[in-house]
């Protein structure tokens, strides 16, 4: 199996190196764009009727009511075992602790005597959470989105997930008092959250991952006139590991496999300075793969994946920063020494005892992260994504007098006469009073 064969970086040409770091192509064809556009237009025009038709067509289910009732939530809660509930509580507490620490401070400063500037924070009023439920219900994503939203102060949280919604998603949503829950998936769910229908309220910003149709729908509603905001561009999940000769091959193999099982288009990469380690990891991947249930998904993802041997750690760091992974694991003898040189990554896991699974579920950091190279300009979800920052300025009469000359000179240089006059009128009045 070719995807398990270590590649010697030094033997590659510049073109081959560039090709190796090119992510698997996301096939967003003209047909997909056209299909999504049609779905969104139908939802905007026909509302609930269109949603009902698309749910029958795509989910093979006819629902009388998309809204989940309190009785359905209570029944789901009873079906969840106590062991899972306790695990969710521990994860939720860690996530809450970490995200509470992210609450931004109010900025309040005098930039010069009599000129006071502030920055205040206000929550986004209404948000929509999209929770995928394809091959596995991602109830952990409810934790990652609902907790910072509540900490930020969002008052209206609407959740959509494809029918039938898993008990785990309903239970987790109920823990954080989600305002409304709807059994609705795909592009039609994004359209409903963006435009609103008779049943589903429109929101100000949409969060959450999804398949290629959901991703395309988020992109399209965001680009429309007065379009709804979205959390970030999205792509398939990915993991990159930097390892030296002292790393444990069994650990690395398990980490690569754990990320590969996310989906068919996932990509995992090992960068190492040791050919011997690379070969051991390759052998361990083959061995561990036979014991996993999602083999077909993993094998397809591994076809997109790489094991690359580089001359030294500095080269590993350079390649990692060029790639800009969603998840970056550093399994070297001194991982903290490398951290200062990392510029592009969504979330970083230091040392052999920090599996990526910890961040996916329970360490406290957020697992909704930029992918597909967007780590160069985007960050993972945090409390500030659910808030707006508003600046405030207040000038005293003396403060305006002291700053007036500067404002007048600058506005005159830009040929904005009304700006200059707005200051000059006030200054004249102040000088008359002196």
N, C-alpha and C positions, 0 to 999 in steps of 0.2 A: 504494500500500500504506500504509494509515493508521498502522501502527505506526512508520513512519519519519518521520512528520510532527512537527517540533518543536512543543512546547506551551509557550505563554507562561504562566508561573506566576502572574504578576500579574493576568492576565485570568480566572483561575479563582476560583470561589466557594469558601468554606470547605469545603462538602460535596464539591465536585469535587476539591479538594486531598486530602481524606481518602480519597476513592475512588481517586485516582491511586496513592496509597501503600499501597493494600490489595493484598496478594499474591494471585496466582491461587489460587482455592479448591482445596484438596486434597480430592478427593471420597472421603472415607472413610465410605461409606454404611453403613447398618445391615447390608446384605448382606455387605459386605467384613468387617465386624467379626464377623458370625455365621460366615462361611466360615473365617476365621482361628481363631476360637474352636473350631470343630469340628475343624480340622486339629490344633491343639495338644492337644485332648482325646484324639484318636485316637493321637497320638504318645505321649502319657503312658500310655495304657492298653495299646496294642498294640506299642509300641516299634518294632523294626526292621521288622516286618511292615507297619506303617502307612507307614513311610518308603519301603519298597519300592513299595507301592501308589501313593503320591503321586508318586514319581519317574517311574513309568510314565505316570501321568495328566498331570502338568504338564511334564515334560521329555522325554516320548516316548522313554524309554530304560529298558531293564531291566538292572540291574547285579547281578552275583552277589556282588560285594564292594564296599562303599562306601569302604573304606579304600584309600588309594593306596599301592602297594607301593614299596619302594626301587628295584626294577627299573624301574617306570614313571617314577620321578623321574630315574633315571640316563639313561633314553632321552630324556626331555624335555630334560635338560641338554645332551645331544649335539646336539639339534636347534636349540639357541639359537646364533646366530652370535656371533662374538667381538666385533664392533662393539657389539652390544646389551649383551653382558656387561660390556664396559668402561664403557659409559654408566651401567649400573645400579650398578657399583662406585663411580663418581664421585658419583652421587646419594646412594648409601648412606653414603659417607664424610662428605658434607656434613650429612646428616640426623643421623648419629651424633655429629658434632662439636657441632651445635647442641643436641641433646637431652641430651648428656652434661653440658653446662653447666647444665641444668635440675635436676640432682640437688640436692634441698633439703639445707640444712645442718641438723645436729643442734642443737637449742636446749637449752642447759644454763645455767641462771641461778639465782642466789639472789634470791628476791623480797624477802626480809628475812632478817636473820641467823638461820641455823639452819633455813631453809625453802628447800629446793632443788627446782626444777621443771625437767623435761626434756620435750622432744618428740623421739621416735625414729620412724624410718620403716621399715616392713616391706612387702615386696612382696605383692600379691594372689597367692595360690598358683596358681590355675588360671584361665585366661582363654580365651575363644572369639573367634576372628576370623571375621567374615563378609565375604567378598570377592565383590562382584557380578560377573556376567559376562553381562550382557544384550547390548547392541549392541557392547560392547567390554570385553575382560578388563582389569579395573583392577589390574594387578600392582603399580602404584605404591602402591596402598593397603596392600599387604603390607609395603612398606618403612616406610610411615608408622605402622603399628601394631606390627609385629614388632620394630623397632629400639628404640623407647622401652620396650617390654615387656621386652626383654632387658636394657636398661640398668637398669630398675627392679628386676630380679632375679626376674621371674616364672619359675617352674620348669616349669610345664606350659602349653603353648600349643597349642590345638586349632584348626585352620583348616577352614572349610567353604566350598565354592564350587560352583555348579551344574555338573553334568556336561555334556559332557566338559570337565575343567579344562584351561585353556590352558597350553601349555608354559611361557610366561613366568611364570605364577603359581606353577607347581611349582618352577621354577628359583629364583625369588626366595624362596619359602618355605624351600627347602632351604638357601639361603645362611645363614639365621638359625636353622637346626636346629629348625624347628617340630616339636613333639612328635609330632603326628599330623595327617594331612591326609585329609579326606573329600570325596568327590564327592557333594555334597548342597546343594541350594539351597532358596530360598523359606521360607515359614512353617515347613515341616517341619524345616528345618535349625535354625532358632531354637528350636523345641520340643525337638529332640534335644540341643542345647547346654544348654538350661535344665533339662530333666528327666533326661537321660541315657537310654541304651538298653543292650542287651546289647553292642552294638558301640561306641557312642559315649559317652565319659565326660561327665558333667555338669560345668559350669564355674561359677565364682563370679561372673564378669562377662563380658558380651558386648559386643564392639566392632564397628563397621563399618557402612557405609551399605547401603541396599537400596531396592527398590521399595516401593510402598504396602503390599503384603502383608507384606513383611519388617519394615517400620516399625511396622505394626499389631501384628505378632507380638511384637516387642521390647517394645512398650508393654504388651501383655497379660501377658507372662510376668513383667515387672517389677512389675505391680500385684497379682499373685497373692500369697496368703499365703506367706511365706518365699520370695518371688520373687527371681530372679536379678537382679543389678544390670546396668544398661546404661550405655553411655558418655554419651549425650545424646539429647534429642529431635531428630528429623530431618525435613527437608523438601527440596523441590527445590533444586538449586544456583542461586546468584545472584551477581551482580556489580553494583556501583555505581561509577561514575567521576565524580569532581569535576574539571572542567577549566576553564581560563580561555582567553582569546583567543589565547594563545601556544602552546597545545597543538597537537600534530601530528595532524590528522584521520585520516590513514591508520593511525596507531598505535591510536587509540581505536577505530576501526571494527574492526580486527583483534582487539582485546581483547574487544569486545562479542560478536563472532562466535565467538571461541574458547570463551567461556563458554556461549553459546547452544547450542553443539553437544553439550553434556553430556546434554540430555534434553528431551523435549517440554514439560515443566513448568518448565524453567529460566526465569529472568527476569533481564534486564539493563537497567540504567538509566544514562543519561548526564545529569548535572546540570552545566550550563554557564552562564557569564555572557555568552556570545557567541552570538547568533543566527546569525552568519556561520559560526562553527565548527560549530554544530549542523547547518546545512544541508550543509556539506562532509562531515561525518561520515555523514549520511544518504545522500548520494550515494556515498560510499566503501563503505558497507555493501552497497548494491545492486550495485556493481561487483565487490567481493570475493566476494560470495555466489555468483556464477555459477561460480566456480572451485572450490568446495568440494563434497565428495562427500556430506556429510550434510545436503543442502539441505532435505529435507523436515522433518527434526527442527529445524533452525535456524529455518525459516520459522514453524513452529508456536510455538517459543519466542519469536520476535520479536513475535508477535501478543500476547504477554503483556508486552511490553517498552515502554520509554518514553525519549524524549529531551525533557528539560524545560529551558527557558531561564528563569533566575532573575535578579533585579536585581543581586546582588552575591555575593561568595564567602561572606560570613557567612550568607546565606540558604541557600546550597548546604550548608554545614556543618550548619545547623539541620535541614534536610530529611534529610540523611544520617543524623544521629543519631536522628531519629524513626524512620526506616526500619530502621536497624541491620543493614547488609548482612553477608553471609557474607564476601565479598571486597570490599575498598574500594581503589580506585586513585585516587591524587591526582596529577593531571597539570597542575600549575600552575607558574608561574615560581619560586615559593618553597614547595615542598611541605612542607618541614620546619617552616615557620612555622604550617602548618595542623594538623600532627600533635597539638599540645598541646590542641587544642579538640575532638578526636575522642573520644567517650565510648563509642560502640557500634559494634563491628566485629569480625569474626572474625580476619581477617588483612589487613594494610595494605601497599600497594605504592606506594612513593614515587618520583615522577619518571618521565620518559619511557622510561628504560632498564630499568624493572622490570616486565616483563610478568607478568600473573597466571600464565602458564604456568610461570614459574620456581618459584613456590611450589607449584604442582601436582606438580612433579617433582623438582627438584634443588637449590634454593637452600639448603635445610636445615630450613626451618620445616615445620610439619605441615599437611597439606591436609584433615584430618578436622576440620571446623569446624561450629559451630552455624549453623543456617539458620532461615529463616521468622521472623525477629525475636527468636530466642532469644539473640542476642548481647547483649541487655540484661542477661542474668543468667548466661549460660554462656560458657565459654572453649573454645578449640580444644584438641585432644588434646595432652597433654604427659606427661612421665615420672610426674608425681604422680598422674595418673589410673590408673596401674597399681600404686599404692602406697596404704597406709593410714598415717595418722599417729596415733601412740599417745603419750599424755601420761603422765609419770611424776612422782611427788612423793615426797620423802624428808625427814622432819622429825627433827631432833635433839631430845633432851629439852628443851634450852633453847629451841629453836625452837617446840616445841609450847606450852611455858609462856607464851612471849611472844604467841602467836597465840590461845591458848585463850579468853581473854575475848571476843575478837571473834567467834569461832565460836559460843560459847555465846549471846551476845546475838542474833546473826543467826538461829540455829536456834530460840531461844525466841520470837522475833518471828514466825516462820513456824509456831509451835506444833508443832514436831517434837522432841518430848521425848527420843526415843531418840538423835537426833543429838547433842543437848547432853550426854546421859549418857555417850556414847562418848568424849567429850573429858574430862568431869568425873572419870570413874573413873581415867583415866591421870594427870590432874593431881593427884588426891588421893594416888596412889601416889608420884609424884615428890616431892611436898611432904613425905611421911612420911620419904623417904630423905634429905632435906636436914638 
